[in-house]
Amino acid sequence: MPTNRADAAARHTGRLLCLHLALAMSLTAGSAVLGVDDHRLGLYLLWAALPLSAGAWALARFRQKRVRHEERSHHVGHPADWESVA
């Protein structure tokens, strides 16, 4: 996976996590203010699915760091293989 695709995946999953959390918090606050208990199961499921979004973001971030590390080590190589400039 190229670096730009790994960056995009991490960025998009991060946005998904933020939107998921914002939605869960705003719906919970709205139901608390309005006193609506009809959609309690939906709120529980929304909060229960939050670790899935967080896990997806963590995996995408891990992959992004791994791709960057592989690219960096590929460009640098081993110091014994370096040629002198002079």
C-alpha positions as CSV (number, residue, x, y, z in Angstrom):
1,M,0.0,0.0,0.0
2,P,1.5,3.4,-1.0
3,T,1.9,6.0,1.7
4,N,-0.8,8.3,0.3
5,R,-3.4,5.5,0.5
6,A,-2.3,4.7,4.0
7,D,-2.6,8.3,5.0
8,A,-6.0,8.6,3.4
9,A,-7.3,5.5,5.1
10,A,-6.1,6.7,8.5
11,R,-7.6,10.2,7.9
12,H,-11.0,8.8,6.8
13,T,-11.2,6.3,9.7
14,G,-10.3,9.1,12.1
15,R,-13.1,11.2,10.7
16,L,-15.5,8.3,11.0
17,L,-14.5,7.9,14.7
18,C,-15.0,11.6,15.4
19,L,-18.4,11.6,13.6
20,H,-19.5,8.4,15.4
21,L,-18.6,9.9,18.8
22,A,-20.2,13.2,18.0
23,L,-23.4,11.4,16.9
24,A,-23.5,9.2,20.0
25,M,-22.9,12.2,22.3
26,S,-25.5,14.5,20.6
27,L,-28.2,11.8,20.5
28,T,-27.6,11.0,24.1
29,A,-27.8,14.6,25.1
30,G,-30.9,15.2,23.0
31,S,-32.7,12.2,24.5
32,A,-31.7,13.3,28.0
33,V,-33.0,16.8,27.4
34,L,-36.2,15.7,25.7
35,G,-36.8,12.8,28.1
36,V,-37.3,10.3,25.2
37,D,-36.7,6.7,26.2
38,D,-38.1,5.2,23.0
39,H,-34.7,4.9,21.3
40,R,-32.7,3.7,24.2
41,L,-31.7,0.4,22.5
42,G,-30.4,2.4,19.4
43,L,-28.3,4.5,21.7
44,Y,-26.9,1.5,23.5
45,L,-26.0,-0.1,20.2
46,L,-24.4,3.2,18.9
47,W,-22.3,3.4,22.0
48,A,-21.5,-0.3,21.9
49,A,-20.2,0.0,18.3
50,L,-17.8,2.9,19.2
51,P,-14.9,0.5,20.0
52,L,-15.3,-0.9,16.4
53,S,-14.7,2.6,15.0
54,A,-11.8,3.1,17.4
55,G,-10.3,-0.2,16.4
56,A,-10.6,0.5,12.7
57,W,-8.8,3.8,13.2
58,A,-6.1,2.2,15.4
59,L,-5.4,-0.4,12.7
60,A,-5.3,2.2,9.9
61,R,-2.9,4.3,12.0
62,F,-0.7,1.3,12.7
63,R,-0.6,0.5,8.9
64,Q,0.2,4.1,8.1
65,K,3.2,4.1,10.5
66,R,4.3,0.7,9.2
67,V,4.2,1.9,5.6
68,R,6.1,5.0,6.4
69,H,8.8,3.0,8.3
70,E,9.2,0.6,5.5
71,E,9.5,3.4,3.0
72,R,12.1,5.2,5.2
73,S,14.1,2.0,5.7
74,H,14.0,1.3,2.0
75,H,15.4,4.7,1.1
76,V,18.1,4.7,3.7
77,G,19.3,1.1,3.5
78,H,22.1,-0.3,5.6
79,P,25.1,2.0,6.4
80,A,27.5,-0.6,5.1
81,D,26.0,-0.2,1.7
82,W,26.5,3.5,1.6
83,E,29.1,4.9,-0.9
84,S,31.4,7.7,0.1
85,V,30.7,11.1,-1.5
86,A,34.4,12.0,-1.9
